Every structure is written in C-alpha cells, then in structure tokens.
Amino acid sequence: MNDEILSAFLDDELPPDHVAALLEALQEGAPGSAELRDRLTVMQLIKDAVGGVEAPDDGFTLRILARLRAQRSRP
C-alpha cells in the first residue's frame, strides 16, 4: 500500500473496495501489517498536528525525556 492510499483512507476518500483491502492488510499476521500500521499511525499524527488537533499529554512524554536526560548526564 502506498502513502496515497493511506492518505485517502484517513481523509475518508478511499472507495469501499479499497477500504476492505486496506483493512485486510492491516490485520494482525498479514505480511507487513505492523509496518503498515506504523505508517498509518504516523500519517494520522502528522495530519492531526497540521490540522491543529491537540493531543492530551498526561506527562508521559515529559517523564521519558527527563529519564533520557538523566541517563545521558551520568558519567
């Protein structure tokens, strides 16, 4: 599946027969499904960011960054 198909899916512009094929390709165990799900997730996150959608953050990201900084500063 190419990025154009994934983009059309996210924009709700993909024809139903293509949606069925995409959903089948996304199923657990399908060849390349994990990578395809990752690409789709990244594209959705980009679309949300460009569209101004704010994602709530419970501080998880900040805690991870703090731990990384702390480990990096250790001798």
KAHU-V747195 format. One record per helix or strand of 3 or more residues. SS is the DSSP state (~ for helix, > for strand). FROM is the first residue (numbers start at 1). TO is the last residue. If there is no record, write none. Layout:
SS:FROM:TO
SS:FROM:TO
This chain:
~:3:10
~:16:26
~:33:50
~:60:73
